[in-house]
Amino acid sequence: MTILSVRNLHVHYGQIAALKGVDLEVRKGEIVTIIGANGAGKSTLLKTISGLLSPRLGDILYDGESIVDMKPHLRVERQLIHVPEGRAILNRLTVEENLLMGAYHERDRKRIDTGLARSFELFPILAERRHMPAGTLSGGQQQMLAIARGMMANPKVLILDEPSLGLAPIVIQEIFAIIQRLNKEGTTLLLVEQNAKKALSIADRGYVMETGRITMSGSGQELLRSPDVSAAYLGGHKAGIT
């Protein structure tokens, strides 16, 4: 069942076209990865899905309903959750206070406590540092906090923008293991990731973006085996994709 569908999406920054007729779908229970060069429009697409940007043309269907005119906070209440690039951690608040911000719309204290317990089980380091200012965490720990804060909203679809950016290889391994675990436990994920090989290796399906358009799609393994994808994103010379 398709839970998220993007149809003919056009987004402009002034006179500059950032998205040019993007079509994409995410089925319930999948990990879907979007790869592409810097400036291809990946983050613009995610921001439009979460309501931070408004399209000039096109539609976004979520759980069978058009949300293209829905305010961002209402999308959050519908459990469509975006963890942005850069983490957006509130440095002066404690780790626990940051997590509670992820459940700002929840009124049931038992559900909030359950979410905290799950966060601390997924990321034990956050439990150890729950009363420390979030700004004292390392980059990898802040990324864990950002993901855990997103999970506090109990997402049906979790959107992650560059979760491994700037992290050490050992931390990247841990982040991707958590992504796979969340998926196995029932969370659908839409992932933009600069580590194309790692992202495609865990993805059910993937899309390649180039200058505001989807230029290729297929299963994660199909894209990994594609000579064009390999040449452009997996260490070789560009061949057909830029």
Secondary structure, DSSP 8 states (H G I E B T S, - for coil): -EEEEEEEEEEEETTEEEEEEEEEEEETT-EEEEEE-TTSSHHHHHHHHTTSS--SEEEEEETTEE-TTS-HHHHHHTTEEEE-TT----TTSBHHHHHHHTTTT---HHHHHHHHHHHHHH-HHHHHTTTSBGGGS-HHHHHHHHHHHHHTT--SEEEEESTTTT--HHHHHHHHHHHHHHHHTT-EEEEE-S-HHHHHHH-SEEEEEETTEEEEEEEHHHHHH-HHHHHHHSSS---S--
